[in-house]
Amino acid sequence: MRKLKNLLLTIAMTFTAISFANTDPVNSGKQKIVKEIRTMLTTPNFEIKDSIFNVVFTVNESGIIKVLRVKDETNEEIKLNDEYVIFIKDSLNGKTLFSATKKDLIYFLPIKFKQLN
């Protein structure tokens, strides 16, 4: 009887562990990429306003990031001399992304700047 209880307890714990496991490896991979890119973006040295930018980038076979475009919230491309564009490109271009990515695929990542009071 005791062996049966232990077996049922083990099965119940296994099902509980499986139900809490991350079953979406794609989202898990995206979260790792976002977390890694977030560490590359340090605090800018200019006054920021609340804004969102859509960054279009690719990663080569060596994991090197190449920013292709930076667009604003309305999806309009921003001029290259804009301080946000310069900051984003300087922070990401040429940096190595260690998270698993599909090489030579185009990625779209929204980056949100929030003014701290």
C-alpha positions as CSV (number, residue, x, y, z in Angstrom):
1,M,0.0,0.0,0.0
2,R,2.8,2.4,0.9
3,K,4.5,1.7,-2.5
4,L,1.3,2.5,-4.3
5,K,1.0,5.9,-2.4
6,N,4.6,6.8,-3.2
7,L,4.0,5.9,-6.9
8,L,0.8,8.0,-7.0
9,L,2.6,10.9,-5.3
10,T,5.5,10.7,-7.8
11,I,3.1,10.7,-10.7
12,A,1.2,13.7,-9.3
13,M,4.4,15.6,-8.8
14,T,5.5,14.8,-12.3
15,F,2.3,16.1,-13.8
16,T,2.5,19.2,-11.7
17,A,6.1,19.9,-12.8
18,I,5.1,19.4,-16.4
19,S,2.2,21.8,-16.1
20,F,4.5,24.5,-14.8
21,A,7.2,23.9,-17.4
22,N,7.7,26.4,-20.2
23,T,6.1,24.7,-23.1
24,D,6.7,27.5,-25.6
25,P,10.4,27.5,-26.6
26,V,9.8,30.1,-29.3
27,N,8.6,32.7,-26.7
28,S,11.4,31.7,-24.3
29,G,14.0,32.3,-27.1
30,K,12.4,35.7,-27.8
31,Q,12.5,36.6,-24.2
32,K,16.2,35.7,-24.0
33,I,17.0,37.9,-27.0
34,V,15.0,40.8,-25.6
35,K,16.7,40.5,-22.2
36,E,20.2,40.4,-23.8
37,I,19.5,43.4,-26.0
38,R,18.1,45.3,-23.0
39,T,21.5,44.9,-21.3
40,M,23.2,46.4,-24.3
41,L,21.1,49.5,-24.2
42,T,22.6,51.6,-21.4
43,T,21.2,54.9,-20.1
44,P,21.5,57.5,-22.9
45,N,23.4,60.7,-22.3
46,F,20.7,63.0,-23.5
47,E,17.3,64.0,-22.2
48,I,14.7,61.4,-23.2
49,K,11.0,61.6,-23.7
50,D,8.5,58.8,-23.5
51,S,8.7,57.2,-26.9
52,I,8.7,53.9,-28.7
53,F,10.9,53.0,-31.6
54,N,10.7,49.9,-33.8
55,V,14.2,48.6,-34.5
56,V,14.7,46.3,-37.6
57,F,17.8,44.3,-37.4
58,T,19.5,41.1,-38.5
59,V,22.0,38.7,-37.0
60,N,24.7,37.1,-39.0
61,E,26.2,33.6,-38.6
62,S,28.6,34.8,-36.0
63,G,25.8,36.4,-33.9
64,I,26.8,40.0,-34.8
65,I,23.8,42.4,-34.8
66,K,23.3,44.8,-37.8
67,V,20.7,47.4,-37.3
68,L,18.9,48.0,-40.6
69,R,16.3,50.6,-39.7
70,V,14.9,52.5,-36.8
71,K,11.2,53.6,-37.1
72,D,9.0,55.7,-34.9
73,E,5.6,54.6,-33.4
74,T,3.9,55.4,-36.7
75,N,6.4,53.2,-38.6
76,E,8.0,56.2,-40.3
77,E,11.7,55.8,-40.8
78,I,13.7,58.3,-38.6
79,K,16.6,60.4,-39.9
80,L,20.1,59.0,-39.3
81,N,21.2,62.0,-37.4
82,D,18.4,61.7,-34.8
83,E,20.0,61.2,-31.3
84,Y,17.7,58.1,-30.6
85,V,18.8,56.5,-33.8
86,I,22.5,57.2,-33.1
87,F,22.1,55.8,-29.6
88,I,20.3,52.6,-30.7
89,K,22.8,51.9,-33.5
90,D,25.8,52.7,-31.4
91,S,24.5,50.4,-28.7
92,L,23.6,47.4,-30.9
93,N,25.6,47.5,-34.2
94,G,28.5,45.1,-34.1
95,K,27.5,43.6,-30.7
96,T,27.4,39.8,-30.4
97,L,24.0,38.2,-29.5
98,F,24.7,35.0,-27.6
99,S,21.0,33.9,-27.5
100,A,20.0,31.3,-30.1
101,T,18.8,33.1,-33.2
102,K,18.1,32.2,-36.8
103,K,20.9,33.7,-38.8
104,D,20.2,36.2,-41.6
105,L,16.6,36.5,-40.5
106,I,15.1,40.0,-40.1
107,Y,13.9,40.8,-36.6
108,F,11.6,43.6,-35.4
109,L,11.9,44.8,-31.9
110,P,10.1,47.7,-30.2
111,I,12.2,49.7,-27.9
112,K,10.5,51.9,-25.3
113,F,12.1,54.9,-23.8
114,K,10.5,56.2,-20.6
115,Q,11.4,59.4,-18.9
116,L,12.1,59.0,-15.2
117,N,10.8,61.6,-12.9
